[in-house]
Amino acid sequence: MRLLERVRKEWFMVGIVVAIGAAKLKPSVGVNGGPLKPEITVSYIAVATIFFNSGLSLKTEDSPSSTKEHAWGL
């Protein structure tokens, strides 16, 4: 049970190791023109996902005041 707890705590690092291992085993998935279409996913979808996740972390109670300050240059 301790191993499962550790994996849950370190889920991001485990995911990185799994992704690197998968890329090492099957690199043809990530080439240009491959099934993953990195020329589209990396340039558009990944960037949009990063900005979306960043927006989710913003505090909603701070939003109205910061918008007013920005609009009026205060």
Predicted model as a PDB file, atoms N, CA, C, CB and O in Angstrom, pLDDT in the B-factor column:
MODEL        1                                                                  
ATOM      1  N   MET A   1       0.815  -1.191   0.000  1.00 73.00           N  
ATOM      2  CA  MET A   1       0.000   0.000   0.000  1.00 73.00           C  
ATOM      3  C   MET A   1       0.861   1.259   0.000  1.00 73.00           C  
ATOM      4  CB  MET A   1      -0.929  -0.004   1.196  1.00 73.00           C  
ATOM      5  O   MET A   1       0.434   2.301  -0.495  1.00 73.00           O  
ATOM      6  N   ARG A   2       2.040   1.172   0.538  1.00 91.00           N  
ATOM      7  CA  ARG A   2       2.934   2.326   0.580  1.00 91.00           C  
ATOM      8  C   ARG A   2       3.365   2.758  -0.811  1.00 91.00           C  
ATOM      9  CB  ARG A   2       4.155   2.013   1.421  1.00 91.00           C  
ATOM     10  O   ARG A   2       3.528   3.950  -1.071  1.00 91.00           O  
ATOM     11  N   LEU A   3       3.550   1.796  -1.706  1.00 90.00           N  
ATOM     12  CA  LEU A   3       3.944   2.117  -3.071  1.00 90.00           C  
ATOM     13  C   LEU A   3       2.842   2.898  -3.776  1.00 90.00           C  
ATOM     14  CB  LEU A   3       4.273   0.837  -3.851  1.00 90.00           C  
ATOM     15  O   LEU A   3       3.129   3.860  -4.489  1.00 90.00           O  
ATOM     16  N   LEU A   4       1.602   2.505  -3.591  1.00 91.00           N  
ATOM     17  CA  LEU A   4       0.473   3.203  -4.205  1.00 91.00           C  
ATOM     18  C   LEU A   4       0.366   4.638  -3.690  1.00 91.00           C  
ATOM     19  CB  LEU A   4      -0.835   2.446  -3.932  1.00 91.00           C  
ATOM     20  O   LEU A   4       0.081   5.554  -4.461  1.00 91.00           O  
ATOM     21  N   GLU A   5       0.590   4.832  -2.417  1.00 92.00           N  
ATOM     22  CA  GLU A   5       0.572   6.177  -1.840  1.00 92.00           C  
ATOM     23  C   GLU A   5       1.672   7.029  -2.439  1.00 92.00           C  
ATOM     24  CB  GLU A   5       0.722   6.117  -0.319  1.00 92.00           C  
ATOM     25  O   GLU A   5       1.462   8.202  -2.747  1.00 92.00           O  
ATOM     26  N   ARG A   6       2.838   6.441  -2.601  1.00 91.00           N  
ATOM     27  CA  ARG A   6       3.978   7.169  -3.174  1.00 91.00           C  
ATOM     28  C   ARG A   6       3.716   7.560  -4.625  1.00 91.00           C  
ATOM     29  CB  ARG A   6       5.254   6.321  -3.086  1.00 91.00           C  
ATOM     30  O   ARG A   6       4.049   8.668  -5.045  1.00 91.00           O  
ATOM     31  N   VAL A   7       3.114   6.640  -5.392  1.00 90.00           N  
ATOM     32  CA  VAL A   7       2.795   6.923  -6.790  1.00 90.00           C  
ATOM     33  C   VAL A   7       1.757   8.031  -6.878  1.00 90.00           C  
ATOM     34  CB  VAL A   7       2.288   5.656  -7.501  1.00 90.00           C  
ATOM     35  O   VAL A   7       1.860   8.899  -7.746  1.00 90.00           O  
ATOM     36  N   ARG A   8       0.772   8.021  -6.010  1.00 91.00           N  
ATOM     37  CA  ARG A   8      -0.240   9.082  -6.005  1.00 91.00           C  
ATOM     38  C   ARG A   8       0.367  10.434  -5.656  1.00 91.00           C  
ATOM     39  CB  ARG A   8      -1.355   8.747  -5.018  1.00 91.00           C  
ATOM     40  O   ARG A   8      -0.028  11.463  -6.204  1.00 91.00           O  
ATOM     41  N   LYS A   9       1.326  10.423  -4.744  1.00 93.00           N  
ATOM     42  CA  LYS A   9       1.972  11.674  -4.356  1.00 93.00           C  
ATOM     43  C   LYS A   9       2.865  12.195  -5.476  1.00 93.00           C  
ATOM     44  CB  LYS A   9       2.791  11.479  -3.076  1.00 93.00           C  
ATOM     45  O   LYS A   9       2.912  13.402  -5.717  1.00 93.00           O  
ATOM     46  N   GLU A  10       3.559  11.318  -6.151  1.00 93.00           N  
ATOM     47  CA  GLU A  10       4.508  11.697  -7.204  1.00 93.00           C  
ATOM     48  C   GLU A  10       3.952  11.398  -8.591  1.00 93.00           C  
ATOM     49  CB  GLU A  10       5.838  10.967  -7.009  1.00 93.00           C  
ATOM     50  O   GLU A  10       4.697  10.962  -9.468  1.00 93.00           O  
ATOM     51  N   TRP A  11       2.655  11.623  -8.805  1.00 92.00           N  
ATOM     52  CA  TRP A  11       2.004  11.251 -10.062  1.00 92.00           C  
ATOM     53  C   TRP A  11       2.608  11.969 -11.271  1.00 92.00           C  
ATOM     54  CB  TRP A  11       0.520  11.553  -9.981  1.00 92.00           C  
ATOM     55  O   TRP A  11       2.672  11.389 -12.355  1.00 92.00           O  
ATOM     56  N   PHE A  12       3.044  13.197 -11.110  1.00 93.00           N  
ATOM     57  CA  PHE A  12       3.587  13.935 -12.248  1.00 93.00           C  
ATOM     58  C   PHE A  12       4.912  13.336 -12.714  1.00 93.00           C  
ATOM     59  CB  PHE A  12       3.777  15.409 -11.885  1.00 93.00           C  
ATOM     60  O   PHE A  12       5.130  13.170 -13.914  1.00 93.00           O  
ATOM     61  N   MET A  13       5.785  13.017 -11.782  1.00 94.00           N  
ATOM     62  CA  MET A  13       7.076  12.424 -12.136  1.00 94.00           C  
ATOM     63  C   MET A  13       6.881  11.033 -12.729  1.00 94.00           C  
ATOM     64  CB  MET A  13       7.997  12.352 -10.902  1.00 94.00           C  
ATOM     65  O   MET A  13       7.584  10.656 -13.667  1.00 94.00           O  
ATOM     66  N   VAL A  14       5.947  10.279 -12.199  1.00 94.00           N  
ATOM     67  CA  VAL A  14       5.647   8.958 -12.757  1.00 94.00           C  
ATOM     68  C   VAL A  14       5.147   9.113 -14.190  1.00 94.00           C  
ATOM     69  CB  VAL A  14       4.595   8.211 -11.887  1.00 94.00           C  
ATOM     70  O   VAL A  14       5.538   8.343 -15.067  1.00 94.00           O  
ATOM     71  N   GLY A  15       4.298  10.086 -14.431  1.00 94.00           N  
ATOM     72  CA  GLY A  15       3.795  10.338 -15.771  1.00 94.00           C  
ATOM     73  C   GLY A  15       4.891  10.722 -16.742  1.00 94.00           C  
ATOM     74  O   GLY A  15       4.877  10.294 -17.896  1.00 94.00           O  
ATOM     75  N   ILE A  16       5.842  11.525 -16.288  1.00 95.00           N  
ATOM     76  CA  ILE A  16       6.966  11.915 -17.147  1.00 95.00           C  
ATOM     77  C   ILE A  16       7.803  10.696 -17.510  1.00 95.00           C  
ATOM     78  CB  ILE A  16       7.845  12.976 -16.451  1.00 95.00           C  
ATOM     79  O   ILE A  16       8.188  10.527 -18.667  1.00 95.00           O  
ATOM     80  N   VAL A  17       8.082   9.855 -16.536  1.00 96.00           N  
ATOM     81  CA  VAL A  17       8.875   8.649 -16.793  1.00 96.00           C  
ATOM     82  C   VAL A  17       8.145   7.723 -17.769  1.00 96.00           C  
ATOM     83  CB  VAL A  17       9.172   7.904 -15.471  1.00 96.00           C  
ATOM     84  O   VAL A  17       8.765   7.158 -18.670  1.00 96.00           O  
ATOM     85  N   VAL A  18       6.841   7.567 -17.594  1.00 96.00           N  
ATOM     86  CA  VAL A  18       6.054   6.726 -18.501  1.00 96.00           C  
ATOM     87  C   VAL A  18       6.057   7.314 -19.913  1.00 96.00           C  
ATOM     88  CB  VAL A  18       4.602   6.579 -17.985  1.00 96.00           C  
ATOM     89  O   VAL A  18       6.201   6.576 -20.888  1.00 96.00           O  
ATOM     90  N   ALA A  19       5.900   8.630 -20.032  1.00 93.00           N  
ATOM     91  CA  ALA A  19       5.899   9.271 -21.350  1.00 93.00           C  
ATOM     92  C   ALA A  19       7.244   9.129 -22.042  1.00 93.00           C  
ATOM     93  CB  ALA A  19       5.540  10.745 -21.222  1.00 93.00           C  
ATOM     94  O   ALA A  19       7.298   8.871 -23.244  1.00 93.00           O  
ATOM     95  N   ILE A  20       8.329   9.293 -21.297  1.00 96.00           N  
ATOM     96  CA  ILE A  20       9.665   9.137 -21.879  1.00 96.00           C  
ATOM     97  C   ILE A  20       9.885   7.684 -22.297  1.00 96.00           C  
ATOM     98  CB  ILE A  20      10.758   9.582 -20.874  1.00 96.00           C  
ATOM     99  O   ILE A  20      10.442   7.424 -23.364  1.00 96.00           O  
ATOM    100  N   GLY A  21       9.457   6.749 -21.472  1.00 97.00           N  
ATOM    101  CA  GLY A  21       9.591   5.331 -21.824  1.00 97.00           C  
ATOM    102  C   GLY A  21       8.795   4.975 -23.062  1.00 97.00           C  
ATOM    103  O   GLY A  21       9.274   4.228 -23.916  1.00 97.00           O  
ATOM    104  N   ALA A  22       7.583   5.502 -23.171  1.00 94.00           N  
ATOM    105  CA  ALA A  22       6.760   5.240 -24.357  1.00 94.00           C  
ATOM    106  C   ALA A  22       7.397   5.842 -25.601  1.00 94.00           C  
ATOM    107  CB  ALA A  22       5.342   5.803 -24.166  1.00 94.00           C  
ATOM    108  O   ALA A  22       7.371   5.232 -26.670  1.00 94.00           O  
ATOM    109  N   ALA A  23       7.966   7.030 -25.470  1.00 92.00           N  
ATOM    110  CA  ALA A  23       8.628   7.665 -26.614  1.00 92.00           C  
ATOM    111  C   ALA A  23       9.868   6.890 -27.040  1.00 92.00           C  
ATOM    112  CB  ALA A  23       9.008   9.107 -26.275  1.00 92.00           C  
ATOM    113  O   ALA A  23      10.193   6.834 -28.226  1.00 92.00           O  
ATOM    114  N   LYS A  24      10.553   6.300 -26.083  1.00 95.00           N  
ATOM    115  CA  LYS A  24      11.743   5.493 -26.396  1.00 95.00           C  
ATOM    116  C   LYS A  24      11.353   4.200 -27.112  1.00 95.00           C  
ATOM    117  CB  LYS A  24      12.529   5.166 -25.106  1.00 95.00           C  
ATOM    118  O   LYS A  24      12.054   3.752 -28.018  1.00 95.00           O  
ATOM    119  N   LEU A  25      10.237   3.608 -26.703  1.00 96.00           N  
ATOM    120  CA  LEU A  25       9.798   2.356 -27.308  1.00 96.00           C  
ATOM    121  C   LEU A  25       9.182   2.550 -28.685  1.00 96.00           C  
ATOM    122  CB  LEU A  25       8.809   1.675 -26.408  1.00 96.00           C  
ATOM    123  O   LEU A  25       9.362   1.705 -29.562  1.00 96.00           O  
ATOM    124  N   LYS A  26       8.463   3.640 -28.893  1.00 94.00           N  
ATOM    125  CA  LYS A  26       7.739   3.856 -30.145  1.00 94.00           C  
ATOM    126  C   LYS A  26       7.898   5.309 -30.605  1.00 94.00           C  
ATOM    127  CB  LYS A  26       6.239   3.503 -29.975  1.00 94.00           C  
ATOM    128  O   LYS A  26       6.941   6.078 -30.525  1.00 94.00           O  
ATOM    129  N   PRO A  27       9.084   5.703 -31.086  1.00 92.00           N  
ATOM    130  CA  PRO A  27       9.306   7.100 -31.479  1.00 92.00           C  
ATOM    131  C   PRO A  27       8.546   7.514 -32.740  1.00 92.00           C  
ATOM    132  CB  PRO A  27      10.774   7.333 -31.693  1.00 92.00           C  
ATOM    133  O   PRO A  27       8.391   8.709 -32.989  1.00 92.00           O  
ATOM    134  N   SER A  28       8.076   6.570 -33.531  1.00 91.00           N  
ATOM    135  CA  SER A  28       7.387   6.914 -34.775  1.00 91.00           C  
ATOM    136  C   SER A  28       6.050   7.614 -34.533  1.00 91.00           C  
ATOM    137  CB  SER A  28       7.162   5.665 -35.601  1.00 91.00           C  
ATOM    138  O   SER A  28       5.501   8.234 -35.444  1.00 91.00           O  
ATOM    139  N   VAL A  29       5.529   7.519 -33.321  1.00 89.00           N  
ATOM    140  CA  VAL A  29       4.249   8.166 -33.010  1.00 89.00           C  
ATOM    141  C   VAL A  29       4.398   9.684 -33.016  1.00 89.00           C  
ATOM    142  CB  VAL A  29       3.719   7.691 -31.641  1.00 89.00           C  
ATOM    143  O   VAL A  29       3.462  10.395 -33.384  1.00 89.00           O  
ATOM    144  N   GLY A  30       5.546  10.180 -32.619  1.00 87.00           N  
ATOM    145  CA  GLY A  30       5.730  11.621 -32.471  1.00 87.00           C  
ATOM    146  C   GLY A  30       6.417  12.327 -33.617  1.00 87.00           C  
ATOM    147  O   GLY A  30       6.709  13.517 -33.498  1.00 87.00           O  
ATOM    148  N   VAL A  31       6.691  11.653 -34.726  1.00 89.00           N  
ATOM    149  CA  VAL A  31       7.372  12.318 -35.843  1.00 89.00           C  
ATOM    150  C   VAL A  31       6.388  13.184 -36.621  1.00 89.00           C  
ATOM    151  CB  VAL A  31       8.028  11.277 -36.783  1.00 89.00           C  
ATOM    152  O   VAL A  31       5.177  12.977 -36.544  1.00 89.00           O  
ATOM    153  N   ASN A  32       6.911  14.160 -37.374  1.00 89.00           N  
ATOM    154  CA  ASN A  32       6.049  15.001 -38.214  1.00 89.00           C  
ATOM    155  C   ASN A  32       5.280  14.129 -39.193  1.00 89.00           C  
ATOM    156  CB  ASN A  32       6.882  16.065 -38.977  1.00 89.00           C  
ATOM    157  O   ASN A  32       5.853  13.265 -39.858  1.00 89.00           O  
ATOM    158  N   GLY A  33       3.983  14.363 -39.273  1.00 86.00           N  
ATOM    159  CA  GLY A  33       3.124  13.572 -40.137  1.00 86.00           C  
ATOM    160  C   GLY A  33       2.661  12.276 -39.513  1.00 86.00           C  
ATOM    161  O   GLY A  33       1.896  11.535 -40.130  1.00 86.00           O  
ATOM    162  N   GLY A  34       3.107  11.983 -38.297  1.00 86.00           N  
ATOM    163  CA  GLY A  34       2.709  10.765 -37.600  1.00 86.00           C  
ATOM    164  C   GLY A  34       1.315  10.888 -37.017  1.00 86.00           C  
ATOM    165  O   GLY A  34       0.652  11.907 -37.207  1.00 86.00           O  
ATOM    166  N   PRO A  35       0.864   9.868 -36.311  1.00 88.00           N  
ATOM    167  CA  PRO A  35      -0.499   9.878 -35.762  1.00 88.00           C  
ATOM    168  C   PRO A  35      -0.737  10.955 -34.702  1.00 88.00           C  
ATOM    169  CB  PRO A  35      -0.806   8.537 -35.168  1.00 88.00           C  
ATOM    170  O   PRO A  35      -1.879  11.367 -34.498  1.00 88.00           O  
ATOM    171  N   LEU A  36       0.301  11.411 -34.034  1.00 83.00           N  
ATOM    172  CA  LEU A  36       0.143  12.436 -33.003  1.00 83.00           C  
ATOM    173  C   LEU A  36       0.062  13.847 -33.591  1.00 83.00           C  
ATOM    174  CB  LEU A  36       1.295  12.358 -32.016  1.00 83.00           C  
ATOM    175  O   LEU A  36      -0.396  14.774 -32.922  1.00 83.00           O  
ATOM    176  N   LYS A  37       0.504  14.009 -34.833  1.00 86.00           N  
ATOM    177  CA  LYS A  37       0.502  15.297 -35.543  1.00 86.00           C  
ATOM    178  C   LYS A  37       1.145  16.407 -34.707  1.00 86.00           C  
ATOM    179  CB  LYS A  37      -0.933  15.695 -35.914  1.00 86.00           C  
ATOM    180  O   LYS A  37       0.469  17.376 -34.362  1.00 86.00           O  
ATOM    181  N   PRO A  38       2.442  16.287 -34.373  1.00 86.00           N  
ATOM    182  CA  PRO A  38       3.070  17.294 -33.517  1.00 86.00           C  
ATOM    183  C   PRO A  38       3.132  18.675 -34.151  1.00 86.00           C  
ATOM    184  CB  PRO A  38       4.454  16.857 -33.157  1.00 86.00           C  
ATOM    185  O   PRO A  38       3.223  19.672 -33.434  1.00 86.00           O  
ATOM    186  N   GLU A  39       3.084  18.759 -35.472  1.00 87.00           N  
ATOM    187  CA  GLU A  39       3.108  20.073 -36.094  1.00 87.00           C  
ATOM    188  C   GLU A  39       1.853  20.882 -35.756  1.00 87.00           C  
ATOM    189  CB  GLU A  39       3.249  19.933 -37.601  1.00 87.00           C  
ATOM    190  O   GLU A  39       1.868  22.110 -35.838  1.00 87.00           O  
ATOM    191  N   ILE A  40       0.784  20.210 -35.384  1.00 86.00           N  
ATOM    192  CA  ILE A  40      -0.451  20.891 -34.978  1.00 86.00           C  
ATOM    193  C   ILE A  40      -0.571  20.905 -33.458  1.00 86.00           C  
ATOM    194  CB  ILE A  40      -1.687  20.204 -35.605  1.00 86.00           C  
ATOM    195  O   ILE A  40      -0.826  21.952 -32.863  1.00 86.00           O  
ATOM    196  N   THR A  41      -0.389  19.749 -32.832  1.00 84.00           N  
ATOM    197  CA  THR A  41      -0.626  19.646 -31.390  1.00 84.00           C  
ATOM    198  C   THR A  41       0.340  20.493 -30.581  1.00 84.00           C  
ATOM    199  CB  THR A  41      -0.523  18.207 -30.948  1.00 84.00           C  
ATOM    200  O   THR A  41      -0.061  21.103 -29.590  1.00 84.00           O  
ATOM    201  N   VAL A  42       1.600  20.545 -30.981  1.00 84.00           N  
ATOM    202  CA  VAL A  42       2.578  21.302 -30.201  1.00 84.00           C  
ATOM    203  C   VAL A  42       2.381  22.794 -30.394  1.00 84.00           C  
ATOM    204  CB  VAL A  42       4.004  20.906 -30.592  1.00 84.00           C  
ATOM    205  O   VAL A  42       2.454  23.557 -29.431  1.00 84.00           O  
ATOM    206  N   SER A  43       2.134  23.217 -31.616  1.00 84.00           N  
ATOM    207  CA  SER A  43       2.067  24.650 -31.866  1.00 84.00           C  
ATOM    208  C   SER A  43       0.746  25.278 -31.448  1.00 84.00           C  
ATOM    209  CB  SER A  43       2.303  24.915 -33.312  1.00 84.00           C  
ATOM    210  O   SER A  43       0.737  26.451 -31.075  1.00 84.00           O  
ATOM    211  N   TYR A  44      -0.342  24.574 -31.491  1.00 89.00           N  
ATOM    212  CA  TYR A  44      -1.635  25.178 -31.175  1.00 89.00           C  
ATOM    213  C   TYR A  44      -2.281  24.600 -29.922  1.00 89.00           C  
ATOM    214  CB  TYR A  44      -2.568  25.008 -32.336  1.00 89.00           C  
ATOM    215  O   TYR A  44      -2.586  25.338 -28.985  1.00 89.00           O  
ATOM    216  N   ILE A  45      -2.489  23.312 -29.897  1.00 90.00           N  
ATOM    217  CA  ILE A  45      -3.243  22.691 -28.811  1.00 90.00           C  
ATOM    218  C   ILE A  45      -2.480  22.766 -27.489  1.00 90.00           C  
ATOM    219  CB  ILE A  45      -3.558  21.232 -29.153  1.00 90.00           C  
ATOM    220  O   ILE A  45      -3.074  23.062 -26.452  1.00 90.00           O  
ATOM    221  N   ALA A  46      -1.190  22.505 -27.512  1.00 88.00           N  
ATOM    222  CA  ALA A  46      -0.415  22.548 -26.272  1.00 88.00           C  
ATOM    223  C   ALA A  46      -0.367  23.959 -25.703  1.00 88.00           C  
ATOM    224  CB  ALA A  46       1.006  22.033 -26.511  1.00 88.00           C  
ATOM    225  O   ALA A  46      -0.516  24.141 -24.495  1.00 88.00           O  
ATOM    226  N   VAL A  47      -0.164  24.951 -26.548  1.00 91.00           N  
ATOM    227  CA  VAL A  47      -0.110  26.337 -26.076  1.00 91.00           C  
ATOM    228  C   VAL A  47      -1.464  26.762 -25.521  1.00 91.00           C  
ATOM    229  CB  VAL A  47       0.321  27.284 -27.215  1.00 91.00           C  
ATOM    230  O   VAL A  47      -1.527  27.405 -24.473  1.00 91.00           O  
ATOM    231  N   ALA A  48      -2.539  26.416 -26.204  1.00 92.00           N  
ATOM    232  CA  ALA A  48      -3.877  26.753 -25.721  1.00 92.00           C  
ATOM    233  C   ALA A  48      -4.163  26.078 -24.387  1.00 92.00           C  
ATOM    234  CB  ALA A  48      -4.935  26.350 -26.751  1.00 92.00           C  
ATOM    235  O   ALA A  48      -4.768  26.686 -23.504  1.00 92.00           O  
ATOM    236  N   THR A  49      -3.738  24.838 -24.230  1.00 92.00           N  
ATOM    237  CA  THR A  49      -3.945  24.110 -22.977  1.00 92.00           C  
ATOM    238  C   THR A  49      -3.182  24.761 -21.827  1.00 92.00           C  
ATOM    239  CB  THR A  49      -3.512  22.648 -23.132  1.00 92.00           C  
ATOM    240  O   THR A  49      -3.699  24.867 -20.715  1.00 92.00           O  
ATOM    241  N   ILE A  50      -1.962  25.193 -22.094  1.00 92.00           N  
ATOM    242  CA  ILE A  50      -1.157  25.848 -21.055  1.00 92.00           C  
ATOM    243  C   ILE A  50      -1.826  27.143 -20.601  1.00 92.00           C  
ATOM    244  CB  ILE A  50       0.272  26.138 -21.573  1.00 92.00           C  
ATOM    245  O   ILE A  50      -1.932  27.400 -19.402  1.00 92.00           O  
ATOM    246  N   PHE A  51      -2.278  27.960 -21.557  1.00 92.00           N  
ATOM    247  CA  PHE A  51      -2.952  29.207 -21.181  1.00 92.00           C  
ATOM    248  C   PHE A  51      -4.265  28.944 -20.458  1.00 92.00           C  
ATOM    249  CB  PHE A  51      -3.208  30.062 -22.415  1.00 92.00           C  
ATOM    250  O   PHE A  51      -4.600  29.654 -19.510  1.00 92.00           O  
ATOM    251  N   PHE A  52      -5.013  27.934 -20.892  1.00 93.00           N  
ATOM    252  CA  PHE A  52      -6.271  27.588 -20.230  1.00 93.00           C  
ATOM    253  C   PHE A  52      -6.020  27.166 -18.786  1.00 93.00           C  
ATOM    254  CB  PHE A  52      -6.993  26.464 -20.996  1.00 93.00           C  
ATOM    255  O   PHE A  52      -6.719  27.617 -17.878  1.00 93.00           O  
ATOM    256  N   ASN A  53      -5.028  26.304 -18.565  1.00 90.00           N  
ATOM    257  CA  ASN A  53      -4.704  25.869 -17.204  1.00 90.00           C  
ATOM    258  C   ASN A  53      -4.226  27.029 -16.346  1.00 90.00           C  
ATOM    259  CB  ASN A  53      -3.641  24.778 -17.234  1.00 90.00           C  
ATOM    260  O   ASN A  53      -4.540  27.087 -15.158  1.00 90.00           O  
ATOM    261  N   SER A  54      -3.472  27.953 -16.926  1.00 89.00           N  
ATOM    262  CA  SER A  54      -3.025  29.128 -16.179  1.00 89.00           C  
ATOM    263  C   SER A  54      -4.221  29.986 -15.776  1.00 89.00           C  
ATOM    264  CB  SER A  54      -2.025  29.957 -17.014  1.00 89.00           C  
ATOM    265  O   SER A  54      -4.266  30.517 -14.666  1.00 89.00           O  
ATOM    266  N   GLY A  55      -5.180  30.118 -16.674  1.00 85.00           N  
ATOM    267  CA  GLY A  55      -6.375  30.894 -16.366  1.00 85.00           C  
ATOM    268  C   GLY A  55      -7.204  30.272 -15.259  1.00 85.00           C  
ATOM    269  O   GLY A  55      -7.815  30.984 -14.462  1.00 85.00           O  
ATOM    270  N   LEU A  56      -7.230  28.953 -15.203  1.00 85.00           N  
ATOM    271  CA  LEU A  56      -7.981  28.284 -14.143  1.00 85.00           C  
ATOM    272  C   LEU A  56      -7.397  28.544 -12.764  1.00 85.00           C  
ATOM    273  CB  LEU A  56      -8.026  26.800 -14.400  1.00 85.00           C  
ATOM    274  O   LEU A  56      -8.110  28.472 -11.763  1.00 85.00           O  
ATOM    275  N   SER A  57      -6.118  28.842 -12.704  1.00 82.00           N  
ATOM    276  CA  SER A  57      -5.482  29.052 -11.406  1.00 82.00           C  
ATOM    277  C   SER A  57      -5.653  30.483 -10.891  1.00 82.00           C  
ATOM    278  CB  SER A  57      -4.008  28.718 -11.497  1.00 82.00           C  
ATOM    279  O   SER A  57      -5.266  30.770  -9.759  1.00 82.00           O  
ATOM    280  N   LEU A  58      -6.223  31.388 -11.695  1.00 78.00           N  
ATOM    281  CA  LEU A  58      -6.429  32.760 -11.246  1.00 78.00           C  
ATOM    282  C   LEU A  58      -7.547  32.821 -10.209  1.00 78.00           C  
ATOM    283  CB  LEU A  58      -6.754  33.674 -12.438  1.00 78.00           C  
ATOM    284  O   LEU A  58      -8.512  32.060 -10.280  1.00 78.00           O  
ATOM    285  N   LYS A  59      -7.412  33.717  -9.261  1.00 75.00           N  
ATOM    286  CA  LYS A  59      -8.443  33.893  -8.240  1.00 75.00           C  
ATOM    287  C   LYS A  59      -9.575  34.718  -8.829  1.00 75.00           C  
ATOM    288  CB  LYS A  59      -7.866  34.576  -6.963  1.00 75.00           C  
ATOM    289  O   LYS A  59      -9.339  35.789  -9.388  1.00 75.00           O  
ATOM    290  N   THR A  60     -10.784  34.234  -8.710  1.00 70.00           N  
ATOM    291  CA  THR A  60     -11.920  34.933  -9.304  1.00 70.00           C  
ATOM    292  C   THR A  60     -12.287  36.197  -8.543  1.00 70.00           C  
ATOM    293  CB  THR A  60     -13.114  34.016  -9.366  1.00 70.00           C  
ATOM    294  O   THR A  60     -12.810  37.139  -9.138  1.00 70.00           O  
ATOM    295  N   GLU A  61     -12.026  36.238  -7.247  1.00 68.00           N  
ATOM    296  CA  GLU A  61     -12.376  37.435  -6.491  1.00 68.00           C  
ATOM    297  C   GLU A  61     -11.465  38.615  -6.813  1.00 68.00           C  
ATOM    298  CB  GLU A  61     -12.323  37.140  -5.012  1.00 68.00           C  
ATOM    299  O   GLU A  61     -11.850  39.765  -6.603  1.00 68.00           O  
ATOM    300  N   ASP A  62     -10.259  38.346  -7.322  1.00 62.00           N  
ATOM    301  CA  ASP A  62      -9.346  39.421  -7.706  1.00 62.00           C  
ATOM    302  C   ASP A  62      -9.613  39.925  -9.115  1.00 62.00           C  
ATOM    303  CB  ASP A  62      -7.913  38.950  -7.598  1.00 62.00           C  
ATOM    304  O   ASP A  62      -9.131  40.994  -9.488  1.00 62.00           O  
ATOM    305  N   SER A  63     -10.354  39.193  -9.884  1.00 62.00           N  
ATOM    306  CA  SER A  63     -10.546  39.509 -11.294  1.00 62.00           C  
ATOM    307  C   SER A  63     -11.217  40.856 -11.568  1.00 62.00           C  
ATOM    308  CB  SER A  63     -11.348  38.439 -11.919  1.00 62.00           C  
ATOM    309  O   SER A  63     -10.692  41.618 -12.379  1.00 62.00           O  
ATOM    310  N   PRO A  64     -12.347  41.191 -10.938  1.00 62.00           N  
ATOM    311  CA  PRO A  64     -12.994  42.469 -11.273  1.00 62.00           C  
ATOM    312  C   PRO A  64     -12.132  43.686 -10.960  1.00 62.00           C  
ATOM    313  CB  PRO A  64     -14.298  42.586 -10.532  1.00 62.00           C  
ATOM    314  O   PRO A  64     -12.100  44.631 -11.748  1.00 62.00           O  
ATOM    315  N   SER A  65     -11.446  43.686  -9.848  1.00 61.00           N  
ATOM    316  CA  SER A  65     -10.642  44.844  -9.491  1.00 61.00           C  
ATOM    317  C   SER A  65      -9.446  44.998 -10.416  1.00 61.00           C  
ATOM    318  CB  SER A  65     -10.176  44.736  -8.052  1.00 61.00           C  
ATOM    319  O   SER A  65      -9.101  46.118 -10.792  1.00 61.00           O  
ATOM    320  N   SER A  66      -8.818  43.915 -10.783  1.00 58.00           N  
ATOM    321  CA  SER A  66      -7.655  44.008 -11.666  1.00 58.00           C  
ATOM    322  C   SER A  66      -8.074  44.430 -13.069  1.00 58.00           C  
ATOM    323  CB  SER A  66      -6.908  42.667 -11.716  1.00 58.00           C  
ATOM    324  O   SER A  66      -7.311  45.103 -13.763  1.00 58.00           O  
ATOM    325  N   THR A  67      -9.268  44.047 -13.496  1.00 60.00           N  
ATOM    326  CA  THR A  67      -9.744  44.436 -14.816  1.00 60.00           C  
ATOM    327  C   THR A  67     -10.006  45.933 -14.857  1.00 60.00           C  
ATOM    328  CB  THR A  67     -11.016  43.656 -15.188  1.00 60.00           C  
ATOM    329  O   THR A  67      -9.663  46.591 -15.839  1.00 60.00           O  
ATOM    330  N   LYS A  68     -10.602  46.477 -13.818  1.00 60.00           N  
ATOM    331  CA  LYS A  68     -10.867  47.912 -13.765  1.00 60.00           C  
ATOM    332  C   LYS A  68      -9.561  48.697 -13.756  1.00 60.00           C  
ATOM    333  CB  LYS A  68     -11.706  48.261 -12.527  1.00 60.00           C  
ATOM    334  O   LYS A  68      -9.436  49.702 -14.455  1.00 60.00           O  
ATOM    335  N   GLU A  69      -8.596  48.247 -12.975  1.00 60.00           N  
ATOM    336  CA  GLU A  69      -7.319  48.935 -12.914  1.00 60.00           C  
ATOM    337  C   GLU A  69      -6.613  48.916 -14.253  1.00 60.00           C  
ATOM    338  CB  GLU A  69      -6.439  48.313 -11.857  1.00 60.00           C  
ATOM    339  O   GLU A  69      -6.011  49.912 -14.653  1.00 60.00           O  
ATOM    340  N   HIS A  70      -6.679  47.802 -14.944  1.00 61.00           N  
ATOM    341  CA  HIS A  70      -6.013  47.692 -16.226  1.00 61.00           C  
ATOM    342  C   HIS A  70      -6.713  48.562 -17.278  1.00 61.00           C  
ATOM    343  CB  HIS A  70      -5.973  46.230 -16.678  1.00 61.00           C  
ATOM    344  O   HIS A  70      -6.050  49.200 -18.096  1.00 61.00           O  
ATOM    345  N   ALA A  71      -8.040  48.587 -17.255  1.00 59.00           N  
ATOM    346  CA  ALA A  71      -8.792  49.343 -18.254  1.00 59.00           C  
ATOM    347  C   ALA A  71      -8.558  50.851 -18.111  1.00 59.00           C  
ATOM    348  CB  ALA A  71     -10.287  49.030 -18.135  1.00 59.00           C  
ATOM    349  O   ALA A  71      -8.525  51.566 -19.113  1.00 59.00           O  
ATOM    350  N   TRP A  72      -8.398  51.333 -16.895  1.00 58.00           N  
ATOM    351  CA  TRP A  72      -8.218  52.752 -16.689  1.00 58.00           C  
ATOM    352  C   TRP A  72      -6.762  53.151 -16.530  1.00 58.00           C  
ATOM    353  CB  TRP A  72      -8.986  53.184 -15.494  1.00 58.00           C  
ATOM    354  O   TRP A  72      -6.459  54.334 -16.371  1.00 58.00           O  
ATOM    355  N   GLY A  73      -5.864  52.193 -16.571  1.00 56.00           N  
ATOM    356  CA  GLY A  73      -4.443  52.479 -16.444  1.00 56.00           C  
ATOM    357  C   GLY A  73      -4.044  52.973 -15.076  1.00 56.00           C  
ATOM    358  O   GLY A  73      -3.127  53.785 -14.952  1.00 56.00           O  
ATOM    359  N   LEU A  74      -4.717  52.495 -14.047  1.00 52.00           N  
ATOM    360  CA  LEU A  74      -4.427  52.940 -12.681  1.00 52.00           C  
ATOM    361  C   LEU A  74      -3.333  52.162 -12.046  1.00 52.00           C  
ATOM    362  CB  LEU A  74      -5.637  52.850 -11.834  1.00 52.00           C  
ATOM    363  O   LEU A  74      -2.977  52.423 -10.897  1.00 52.00           O  
TER     364      LEU A  74                                                      
ENDMDL                                                                          
END                                                                             
